[in-house]
């Protein structure tokens, strides 16, 4: 399973989240998860390359199975 920030919220979902944020007094992030994506098994060398690019970009990267 792989999750990322939701980018396709319905107006109703966005309104519900905004209302909850106001009630809680704090921002709330919405994530969507996909069951069909599985992490790829990387060799130590490939993992090092992925981690190096993560450091360069300031992002989290996930290699997935095809």
C-alpha positions as CSV (number, residue, x, y, z in Angstrom):
1,X,0.0,0.0,0.0
2,X,1.2,3.5,-0.9
3,X,-0.3,6.7,0.4
4,X,0.0,10.3,-0.8
5,X,-1.8,13.6,-0.2
6,X,-5.2,13.6,-1.8
7,X,-5.6,15.9,-4.8
8,X,-9.1,14.9,-5.9
9,X,-11.3,15.9,-3.0
10,X,-14.9,16.5,-3.7
11,X,-16.3,19.9,-2.6
12,X,-18.3,18.1,0.1
13,X,-15.2,16.3,1.4
14,X,-13.2,19.6,1.4
15,X,-15.9,21.4,3.3
16,X,-16.1,18.6,5.9
17,X,-12.3,18.7,6.4
18,X,-12.3,22.5,6.6
19,X,-15.1,22.3,9.2
20,X,-13.1,19.7,11.2
21,X,-10.0,22.0,11.0
22,X,-11.9,24.9,12.5
23,X,-13.4,22.7,15.2
24,X,-10.0,21.2,16.1
25,X,-8.1,24.5,15.7
26,X,-5.4,22.8,13.7
27,X,-4.7,21.8,10.0
28,X,-5.8,18.4,8.9
29,X,-4.1,16.6,5.9
30,X,-6.0,14.2,3.7
31,X,-4.2,11.1,2.3
32,X,-5.4,8.6,-0.3
33,X,-3.9,5.1,-0.4
34,X,-3.5,2.6,-3.2
35,X,-3.5,-1.1,-2.5
36,X,-2.2,-2.0,-6.0
37,X,1.2,-0.4,-5.5
38,X,3.9,-2.4,-3.7
39,X,7.4,-1.2,-2.9
40,X,10.2,-2.6,-5.1
41,X,13.0,-4.6,-3.5
42,X,16.2,-2.7,-4.3
43,X,19.8,-3.8,-4.1
44,X,21.9,-1.8,-1.6
45,X,23.5,0.1,-4.5
46,X,20.1,1.1,-6.0
47,X,18.8,2.0,-2.6
48,X,21.8,4.3,-2.1
49,X,21.1,6.0,-5.4
50,X,17.5,6.6,-4.4
51,X,18.5,8.0,-1.0
52,X,21.0,10.2,-2.6
53,X,18.4,11.8,-4.9
54,X,16.1,12.1,-1.9
55,X,18.7,14.2,-0.2
56,X,19.3,16.3,-3.3
57,X,15.6,17.0,-3.8
58,X,14.5,17.2,-0.2
59,X,11.7,14.6,-1.0
60,X,10.8,11.1,-0.1
61,X,11.0,8.8,-3.1
62,X,9.5,5.3,-3.2
63,X,10.4,2.7,-5.9
64,X,7.5,0.5,-6.8
65,X,7.0,-2.8,-8.5
66,X,5.9,-2.7,-12.1
